């Protein structure tokens, strides 16, 4: 991996940085293809929106955009991953954010996870996570740096030797997957969780919602318990890297069984459209 901190090649930050102390910041993950950052304007808009919600000091957005584009031009791999992280900066010892006026901006480049291609063919194996997401409307939708819930969920996924997990909130409603958003189809009706209280409003989720608005499918954002998964014809998960993967089966504990989804109708409708 390669790292740049505030525009300079470097892989070390101050121990007093708020990202280290409090997870005080936000991030986005970008798909790099053929020396270009896909959906870059959308990613910058997300960072602007989330950093403003967190009342972070604002970086020079035009300079950051140019920096990302420059890094992309230097890449030799056909596909790669760019992560952009913004923290409140360095200093202080308590929770107060008074006096912080210069953010820390970290950009990194890493290898593309090519297992996504295999999962598009085979379909993903999911479990239903036992780790719930907290409900908090102030943070809902944001890709902030507080990811301990996802770390614990990923441990559970790895222990079960699964590909991903259906994640619920503390009220028992489906929210998302560990690293992706989720959609399900029943006939021509498509559903995705409402993210008013938890979860990440991913850019690919937003794109799929826009695509379905101009399709023969109807889409509804809902609050549903995992029992709905037994009624589905098809389940999909998505993020900007995947960009979309069909779910082959979900292992459920009550009743103990495996729900299987052989249909790929919606996946085939969306796949090429999501790659444009």
VEXPATOR-591296 format. One record per atom (N, C-alpha, C): residue in three letters; x, y negated, z negated. Coordinates in steps of 0.1 Angstrom, whole numbers, always signed. Each point is the difference from the previous one (the first is absolute). Layout:
<atoms>
ala, X, Y, Z
...
</atoms>
This chain:
<atoms>
unk, +8, +12, +0
unk, -8, -12, +0
unk, +9, -12, +0
unk, -6, -11, +6
unk, +7, -13, +0
unk, -9, -10, -7
unk, +7, -10, -7
unk, -8, -9, -8
unk, +5, -15, +3
unk, -9, -9, -1
unk, +3, -14, +0
unk, -7, -7, -11
unk, +7, -8, -8
unk, -6, -8, -11
unk, +1, -14, +3
unk, -12, -7, +1
unk, +0, -14, +4
unk, +8, -3, +13
unk, -1, +9, +9
unk, +6, -2, +13
unk, +14, +5, +2
unk, +6, +5, -11
unk, +14, +4, +0
unk, +1, +15, -3
unk, +9, +7, +8
unk, +1, +14, -2
unk, +6, +3, -14
unk, -8, +7, -7
unk, +3, +3, -15
unk, -9, +10, -5
unk, +4, +8, -9
unk, -8, +11, -6
unk, -1, -1, -15
unk, +2, -13, -6
unk, +0, -2, -14
unk, -8, -12, -3
unk, -9, +1, -11
unk, -7, -12, -4
unk, +3, -2, -15
unk, -3, -12, -5
unk, +2, -4, -14
unk, -8, +10, -9
unk, +5, +4, -11
unk, -7, +8, -10
unk, -12, -8, -6
unk, +1, -13, +1
unk, -11, -9, -6
unk, -11, -2, +11
unk, +1, +6, +12
unk, -10, -2, +10
unk, -14, +5, -5
unk, -10, -8, +2
unk, -14, +4, -4
unk, -5, +13, +6
unk, +5, +3, +11
unk, -4, +13, +6
unk, +5, +12, -9
unk, +12, -2, -6
unk, +5, +10, -9
unk, -7, +0, -13
unk, -2, -12, -6
unk, -6, -1, -13
unk, -15, +3, -1
unk, -7, -5, +10
unk, -15, +1, -1
unk, -7, +5, +13
unk, +7, +4, +10
unk, -6, +3, +13
unk, -8, -12, +5
unk, +6, -12, -2
unk, -7, -13, +3
unk, +3, -4, +15
unk, -8, +6, +9
unk, +2, -3, +14
unk, -9, +8, +8
unk, +2, -1, +13
unk, -8, +8, +10
unk, +9, +5, +11
unk, -5, +9, +9
unk, +8, +5, +11
unk, -9, +4, +11
unk, +6, +3, +11
unk, -6, +6, +12
unk, +9, +9, +7
unk, -5, +10, +7
unk, +8, +10, +7
unk, -4, -1, +15
unk, +11, -2, +8
unk, -2, -3, +14
unk, +5, +12, +9
unk, -7, +3, +10
unk, +5, +10, +10
unk, +8, -7, +11
unk, +13, +4, +1
unk, +8, -5, +10
unk, +1, +9, +12
unk, -3, -5, +12
unk, +0, +8, +12
unk, +8, -7, +11
unk, +10, +7, +6
unk, +7, -6, +11
unk, +5, -15, -3
unk, +6, -1, -12
unk, +6, -13, -4
unk, -11, -11, -2
unk, -12, +4, -3
unk, -10, -10, -3
unk, -8, +4, -12
unk, -4, -10, -8
unk, -8, +3, -12
unk, -15, -1, +4
unk, -7, +12, -1
unk, -14, +1, +4
unk, -9, -8, -10
unk, -9, -8, +5
unk, -10, -7, -8
unk, +7, -10, -9
unk, +11, -6, +5
unk, +8, -8, -9
unk, -8, -12, -6
unk, -8, -7, +9
unk, -8, -11, -5
unk, -10, +4, -11
unk, -6, +12, +2
unk, -9, +5, -11
unk, +8, +3, -13
unk, +12, +5, +1
unk, +7, +3, -12
unk, +4, -13, -7
unk, +5, -10, +8
unk, +3, -13, -6
unk, -12, -6, -7
unk, -12, +1, +7
unk, -12, -6, -6
unk, -4, +7, -13
unk, +3, +13, +0
unk, -3, +8, -13
unk, +9, -5, -11
unk, +13, -2, +3
unk, +9, -4, -10
unk, -3, -14, -5
unk, -4, -9, +9
unk, -4, -13, -4
unk, -13, +0, -9
unk, -9, +8, +4
unk, -13, +1, -8
unk, +3, +6, -14
unk, +7, +11, +0
unk, +2, +7, -13
unk, +9, -9, -9
unk, +11, -6, +6
unk, +9, -8, -9
unk, -8, -13, -5
unk, -9, -5, +8
unk, -8, -11, -5
unk, -10, +4, -11
unk, -5, +12, +1
unk, -9, +5, -10
unk, +8, +2, -13
unk, +12, +4, +1
unk, +9, +2, -12
unk, +6, -13, -4
unk, -2, -10, +7
unk, +6, -14, -3
unk, +15, +1, +0
unk, +6, +7, +9
unk, +14, +1, +2
unk, +6, -12, +7
unk, +12, -4, -3
unk, +6, -10, +8
unk, +1, +5, +15
unk, -2, -9, +9
unk, -1, +4, +14
unk, +13, -1, +8
unk, +4, +11, +7
unk, +12, -1, +8
unk, -3, -8, +13
unk, +11, -2, +7
unk, -2, -6, +14
unk, -5, +10, +9
unk, -13, +0, +3
unk, -6, +11, +8
unk, +6, +1, +14
unk, +2, -12, +6
unk, +6, +1, +14
unk, +14, +6, +0
unk, +8, -4, -10
unk, +13, +6, -1
unk, +0, +15, -3
unk, -10, +4, -8
unk, -1, +15, -3
unk, -4, +7, +12
unk, -10, -5, +8
unk, -4, +6, +12
unk, +12, +2, +10
unk, +7, -11, +1
unk, +12, +1, +9
unk, +10, +10, -5
unk, +2, +1, -13
unk, +10, +9, -6
unk, -5, +15, +3
unk, -12, +3, -1
unk, -5, +13, +3
unk, +1, +3, +14
unk, -3, -9, +9
unk, +2, +2, +14
unk, +14, +2, +4
unk, +9, -7, -6
unk, +15, +2, +2
unk, +5, +14, -4
unk, -5, +4, -12
unk, +4, +13, -5
unk, -5, +11, +10
unk, -13, -2, +5
unk, -5, +10, +9
unk, +8, +1, +13
unk, +5, -11, +5
unk, +7, +0, +12
unk, +14, +8, -1
unk, +4, +1, -12
unk, +13, +7, -3
unk, -2, +15, -2
unk, -12, +5, +0
unk, -2, +14, -3
unk, +2, +9, +13
unk, +6, +12, -2
unk, +2, +9, +11
unk, -10, +11, +0
unk, -7, +3, -11
unk, -10, +11, +1
unk, -12, -5, +6
unk, -7, +9, +7
unk, -13, -3, +7
unk, -11, -5, -10
unk, +0, +7, -12
unk, -9, -4, -10
unk, +7, -1, -14
unk, -5, -9, -8
unk, +7, -2, -13
unk, -11, -7, -9
unk, +4, -2, -13
unk, -9, -5, -10
unk, +7, -13, -6
unk, -8, -11, +0
unk, +5, -12, -6
unk, -9, -3, -12
unk, +6, -2, -12
unk, -7, -4, -12
unk, +4, -14, -4
unk, -10, -8, -2
unk, +2, -14, -4
unk, -6, -2, -14
unk, +8, -4, -10
unk, -4, -1, -13
unk, +2, -15, -5
unk, -10, -6, -7
unk, +2, -13, -5
unk, -3, +0, -15
unk, +10, -4, -8
unk, -2, -1, -14
unk, +0, -15, -4
unk, -4, -2, -13
unk, -1, -14, -4
unk, +14, -6, -2
unk, +11, +8, +0
unk, +13, -5, -2
unk, +7, +5, -13
unk, +11, -6, -3
unk, +8, +4, -11
unk, +0, -11, -11
unk, +0, +5, -13
unk, +1, -9, -11
unk, -10, +3, -11
unk, +2, -6, -12
unk, -9, +1, -11
unk, +0, +14, -7
unk, -8, +2, -10
unk, -1, +13, -6
unk, -14, +4, -3
unk, -10, -10, -1
unk, -13, +3, -4
unk, -9, +0, +13
unk, -13, +1, -3
unk, -10, +1, +11
unk, -2, -13, +7
unk, +3, -11, -6
unk, -4, -13, +6
unk, +7, -2, +14
unk, -7, -5, +9
unk, +5, -2, +14
unk, +3, -15, +2
unk, +0, -8, -10
unk, +4, -14, +1
unk, +15, -1, +3
unk, +3, -9, +10
unk, +14, -3, +3
unk, +5, +8, +12
unk, -7, +10, +5
unk, +4, +8, +11
unk, -4, -7, +13
unk, +10, -4, +8
unk, -3, -7, +13
unk, +7, +6, +12
unk, +8, +11, -2
unk, +7, +6, +11
unk, -2, +15, +0
unk, -7, +6, +9
unk, -3, +14, +0
unk, +12, +8, +4
unk, +0, +13, -3
unk, +10, +9, +5
unk, -7, +7, +12
unk, +6, +0, +11
unk, -5, +7, +12
unk, +9, +11, +4
unk, -4, +12, -1
unk, +8, +12, +4
unk, -6, +7, +12
unk, +8, +2, +10
unk, -4, +7, +12
unk, +9, +12, +1
unk, -6, +12, +3
unk, +8, +12, +2
unk, -5, +7, +12
unk, +9, +8, +6
unk, -2, +9, +11
unk, +3, +14, -3
unk, -9, +9, +3
unk, +2, +15, -3
unk, -5, +8, +12
unk, +3, +13, -1
unk, -4, +9, +11
unk, -15, +2, +0
unk, -5, +2, +12
unk, -14, +3, +1
unk, -4, +14, -4
unk, -10, +2, -8
unk, -4, +14, -4
unk, -7, +8, +11
unk, +8, +8, +7
unk, -5, +7, +12
unk, -10, +11, -4
unk, -2, +3, -12
unk, -10, +10, -4
unk, -14, -4, +4
unk, -2, -13, +2
unk, -13, -5, +4
unk, -5, +6, +13
unk, +10, +2, +9
unk, -4, +6, +13
unk, -5, +14, -1
unk, +7, +8, -9
unk, -4, +13, -2
unk, -14, +1, -7
unk, -2, -9, -9
unk, -13, +0, -7
unk, -12, -4, +10
unk, +3, -8, +10
unk, -10, -4, +9
unk, -4, +13, +8
unk, +9, +9, +2
unk, -4, +13, +7
unk, -7, +10, -10
unk, +6, +1, -12
unk, -5, +11, -9
unk, -11, -5, -9
unk, -1, -13, -2
unk, -9, -5, -10
unk, +6, +1, -14
unk, -4, -9, -9
unk, +6, -1, -13
unk, -7, +8, -10
unk, +7, +5, -10
unk, -6, +8, -11
unk, +0, -10, -12
unk, -12, -2, -6
unk, -2, -9, -11
unk, -5, +7, -12
unk, +4, -6, -12
unk, -6, +3, -12
unk, -9, -12, -5
unk, -8, +2, -11
unk, -6, -11, -6
unk, +8, -3, -13
unk, +6, -12, +0
unk, +9, -4, -11
unk, -8, -1, -13
unk, +7, +4, -11
unk, -5, -1, -14
unk, +4, -13, -6
unk, +8, -8, +7
unk, +5, -13, -5
unk, -9, -11, +6
unk, -8, -7, -8
unk, -9, -10, +5
unk, +7, -14, +1
unk, -6, -8, +9
unk, +5, -14, +2
unk, -9, -9, -9
unk, +7, -9, -6
unk, -7, -10, -9
unk, -9, -9, +9
unk, -11, -5, -5
unk, -8, -9, +7
unk, +3, -14, -5
unk, +3, -9, +9
unk, +4, -14, -3
unk, -2, -8, +12
unk, -11, -8, +1
unk, -3, -7, +12
unk, +10, -11, +3
unk, +7, -5, -10
unk, +11, -10, +2
unk, +11, +5, +9
unk, +3, +13, -1
unk, +11, +6, +7
unk, -4, +9, +12
unk, -13, +2, +1
unk, -6, +9, +10
unk, +4, -4, +14
unk, +4, +9, +8
unk, +3, -2, +14
unk, +15, -4, +3
unk, +7, -5, -10
unk, +13, -4, +1
unk, +10, +11, +1
unk, +11, -2, +7
unk, +11, +9, -1
unk, +11, -6, -9
unk, -3, +0, -13
unk, +9, -5, -10
unk, +10, +10, -4
unk, +10, -4, -8
unk, +11, +9, -3
unk, -3, +9, -12
unk, -11, +0, -6
unk, -3, +9, -11
unk, -5, +13, +5
unk, +8, +10, +2
unk, -3, +12, +7
unk, +2, +12, -9
unk, -1, -1, -13
unk, +2, +11, -9
unk, -11, +11, +3
unk, -12, -4, +2
unk, -11, +9, +3
unk, +4, +9, +12
unk, +5, -7, +11
unk, +3, +8, +12
unk, +12, +9, -3
unk, +10, -4, -8
unk, +11, +9, -4
unk, -5, +12, -6
unk, -9, -1, -10
unk, -6, +12, -7
unk, -8, +9, +10
unk, -7, -7, +9
unk, -8, +8, +10
unk, +9, +7, +9
unk, +11, -6, +4
unk, +9, +7, +9
unk, +7, +12, -7
unk, +3, -1, -13
unk, +5, +11, -7
unk, -10, +12, +0
unk, -13, -3, -1
unk, -10, +10, +0
unk, -1, +6, +14
unk, +1, -8, +10
unk, +0, +5, +14
unk, +12, +10, +2
unk, +11, -5, -4
unk, +12, +9, +2
unk, -1, +13, -8
unk, -5, -1, -12
unk, -1, +12, -8
unk, -10, +10, +7
unk, -10, -5, +6
unk, -10, +8, +7
unk, +4, +4, +14
unk, +12, -5, +4
unk, +5, +3, +14
unk, -11, -4, +10
unk, -6, -11, -2
unk, -10, -6, +9
unk, +6, -11, +8
unk, -8, -5, +10
unk, +5, -11, +8
unk, -4, -13, -5
unk, -12, -1, -6
unk, -6, -12, -5
unk, -10, +3, -11
unk, -7, -11, -5
unk, -10, +3, -10
unk, -12, -10, +2
unk, -12, +4, -2
unk, -11, -9, -2
unk, +1, -6, -14
unk, +0, -13, +0
unk, +2, -7, -13
unk, -13, -7, -4
unk, -4, +2, -13
unk, -12, -6, -6
unk, +3, -11, -9
unk, -10, -9, -3
unk, +2, -10, -10
unk, -5, +5, -14
unk, +1, -8, -10
unk, -4, +5, -14
unk, -15, +2, -1
unk, -8, -4, +10
unk, -14, +3, +0
unk, -3, +12, +8
unk, +10, +6, +6
unk, -2, +13, +7
unk, -3, -2, +15
unk, +1, -13, +5
unk, -3, -2, +15
unk, +13, +2, +8
unk, -2, +5, +12
unk, +11, +1, +10
unk, +5, -14, +3
unk, +14, -2, +0
unk, +5, -13, +3
unk, +9, +1, +13
unk, +9, +10, +0
unk, +10, +0, +11
unk, +8, +13, -2
unk, +11, +1, +7
unk, +10, +11, -2
unk, +12, -7, -7
unk, +10, +8, -3
unk, +11, -6, -8
unk, +7, -11, +9
unk, +3, +3, +13
unk, +7, -10, +8
unk, -8, -3, +13
unk, -13, +1, -1
unk, -8, -2, +12
unk, -14, -3, -4
unk, -8, -6, +10
unk, -14, -2, -2
unk, -7, +13, +6
unk, -13, +1, -4
unk, -7, +12, +4
unk, -14, -4, +6
unk, -4, +8, +11
unk, -13, -2, +6
unk, -6, +14, +1
unk, -13, +1, +0
unk, -6, +13, +3
unk, -12, -2, +9
unk, -4, +10, +7
unk, -11, -1, +10
unk, -10, +11, -3
unk, -13, -4, +1
unk, -12, +9, -1
unk, -8, -4, +13
unk, +0, +9, +10
unk, -6, -3, +12
unk, +6, -13, +7
unk, -8, -10, +3
unk, +5, -12, +6
unk, +3, -11, -11
unk, -2, +4, -12
unk, +2, -10, -11
unk, +14, +2, -6
unk, +7, -11, -1
unk, +14, +0, -6
unk, +0, -8, -12
unk, +7, +5, -10
unk, +0, -7, -13
unk, +15, -1, -5
unk, +2, -11, -7
unk, +13, -2, -7
unk, -3, -7, -13
unk, +9, +3, -10
unk, -3, -6, -14
unk, +0, -15, +0
unk, -10, -6, -7
unk, +1, -14, -3
unk, +11, -3, -10
unk, +8, -10, +3
unk, +12, -2, -8
unk, -2, -13, -9
unk, -11, -1, -6
unk, -3, -12, -8
unk, +8, +0, -14
unk, +4, +12, -5
unk, +5, +1, -13
unk, +14, +7, -1
unk, +4, +6, +11
unk, +13, +7, +0
unk, +3, +4, +14
unk, +13, +4, +2
unk, +4, +5, +14
unk, +7, -11, +8
unk, +6, +4, +11
unk, +7, -9, +9
unk, -8, -1, +13
unk, -3, -13, +4
unk, -7, -2, +12
unk, +10, +0, +12
unk, +4, +12, +4
unk, +10, +2, +10
unk, -3, -7, +13
unk, +11, -3, +8
unk, -2, -7, +13
unk, -6, +10, +10
unk, +4, +13, -1
unk, -6, +9, +10
unk, -15, +3, -4
unk, -3, +0, -13
unk, -14, +0, -4
unk, -8, -11, +6
unk, +5, -12, -1
unk, -6, -12, +6
unk, -2, +2, +15
unk, +10, +5, +7
unk, -1, +2, +14
unk, -10, +10, +4
unk, -1, +11, -7
unk, -10, +10, +2
unk, -14, -5, -2
unk, -2, -8, -10
unk, -13, -6, -3
unk, -4, -9, +12
unk, +9, -8, +5
unk, -2, -8, +12
unk, -3, +8, +12
unk, +7, +11, +2
unk, -2, +9, +12
unk, -14, +6, -1
unk, -4, +5, -11
unk, -13, +6, -2
unk, -12, -9, +2
unk, +3, -13, -3
unk, -11, -10, +2
unk, -4, -1, +14
unk, +8, +4, +9
unk, -3, -1, +15
unk, -1, +14, +6
unk, -5, +9, -8
unk, -1, +14, +5
unk, -14, +6, -2
unk, -2, +12, +4
unk, -13, +6, -2
unk, -2, +6, -14
unk, +11, -2, -8
unk, -1, +5, -14
unk, -5, -12, -9
unk, -7, +3, -11
unk, -3, -10, -10
unk, +10, +2, -12
unk, +4, -11, -6
unk, +9, +0, -11
unk, -6, -6, -12
unk, +3, +6, -11
unk, -5, -6, -13
unk, +11, +2, -11
unk, +3, -11, -7
unk, +9, +1, -11
unk, -9, +3, -13
unk, +4, +10, -7
unk, -8, +6, -10
unk, +7, +4, -13
unk, -7, +2, -10
unk, +5, +6, -12
unk, -6, +14, -1
unk, +8, +11, +1
unk, -5, +13, +0
unk, +9, +9, -9
unk, -7, +10, -6
unk, +8, +10, -8
unk, +5, +11, +10
unk, +11, +7, -5
unk, +6, +10, +9
unk, -9, +11, +5
unk, -12, +2, -6
unk, -9, +10, +5
unk, -4, -3, +14
unk, +1, -12, +5
unk, -4, -3, +14
unk, +9, +7, +10
unk, +12, +3, -4
unk, +9, +7, +9
unk, -5, +13, +5
unk, -8, +7, -8
unk, -6, +13, +5
unk, -10, -2, +11
unk, -5, -12, +2
unk, -10, -3, +11
unk, +6, -5, +13
unk, +13, -2, +0
unk, +7, -7, +11
unk, +3, +9, +12
unk, -2, -6, +12
unk, +5, +7, +12
unk, +15, -2, +2
unk, +5, -11, -5
unk, +14, -3, +3
unk, +5, -10, -10
unk, +13, +1, -4
unk, +6, -9, -9
unk, +13, -5, +7
unk, +3, -12, -2
unk, +13, -6, +6
unk, +7, -8, -11
unk, +13, -2, +2
unk, +7, -9, -8
unk, +9, -9, +9
unk, +3, -12, -5
unk, +8, -9, +9
unk, +9, -9, -7
unk, +10, -5, +6
unk, +8, -11, -4
unk, +8, -5, +12
unk, +8, -10, -1
unk, +6, -6, +12
unk, +11, +9, +6
unk, +5, +9, -8
unk, +10, +9, +5
unk, -6, +12, +7
unk, -11, +6, -6
unk, -5, +13, +5
unk, -3, +0, +15
unk, -8, -8, +6
unk, -9, -10, -6
unk, -13, +7, -5
unk, -3, +12, +6
unk, -12, +7, -4
unk, +2, +15, +0
unk, -4, +7, -10
unk, +2, +14, -1
unk, -13, +7, -4
unk, -4, +11, +7
unk, -12, +7, -4
unk, +3, +9, -13
unk, -10, +1, -8
unk, +1, +9, -12
unk, -5, +14, +4
unk, +8, +10, -2
unk, -4, +14, +3
unk, -9, +6, -11
unk, +5, -3, -12
unk, -8, +6, -12
unk, +4, -8, -12
unk, -10, +1, -10
unk, +2, -6, -13
unk, -3, +10, -10
unk, +10, +2, -9
unk, -1, +9, -11
unk, -8, -6, -12
unk, -11, +5, -4
unk, -8, -6, -11
unk, +0, +10, -11
unk, -1, -5, -12
unk, +0, +9, -12
unk, -14, +3, -5
unk, -10, -8, +2
unk, -13, +2, -5
unk, -11, -2, +11
unk, -5, +11, +6
unk, +4, +14, -2
unk, +13, +3, +7
unk, +8, +9, -5
unk, +13, +3, +5
unk, -1, +6, +15
unk, +4, -8, +9
unk, -2, +4, +14
unk, +9, -9, +9
unk, +0, +3, +13
unk, +7, -9, +10
unk, -10, -4, +10
unk, -2, -13, +2
unk, -9, -6, +10
unk, +8, -1, +13
unk, -5, +5, +11
unk, +7, +0, +12
unk, -7, -9, +10
unk, +8, -6, +9
unk, -5, -10, +9
unk, +5, +3, +14
unk, -6, +8, +8
unk, +6, +4, +13
unk, -3, -11, +11
unk, -9, -9, -2
unk, -4, -10, +10
unk, +11, -11, +1
unk, +3, -4, +12
unk, +9, -11, +2
unk, -6, -11, +9
unk, -13, -1, +0
unk, -7, -9, +9
unk, +4, -15, -3
unk, +0, -4, -12
unk, +3, -14, -4
unk, +15, -2, +2
unk, +8, +9, -4
unk, +14, -1, +2
unk, +4, -2, +14
unk, -6, +8, +9
unk, +3, -2, +15
unk, -5, -13, +5
unk, -11, -5, -5
unk, -5, -13, +4
unk, +10, -11, -4
unk, +5, +1, -13
unk, +8, -11, -5
unk, +15, +1, +3
unk, +5, +11, +2
unk, +15, +2, +0
unk, +7, -9, +10
unk, -3, +0, +13
unk, +7, -9, +9
unk, -3, -14, -3
unk, -12, -4, -4
unk, -4, -13, -3
unk, +8, -6, -12
unk, +3, +9, -9
unk, +8, -5, -12
unk, +15, -1, +3
unk, +4, +5, +11
unk, +15, -1, +4
unk, +2, -12, +8
unk, -10, -7, +5
unk, +1, -12, +9
unk, +4, -12, -9
</atoms>
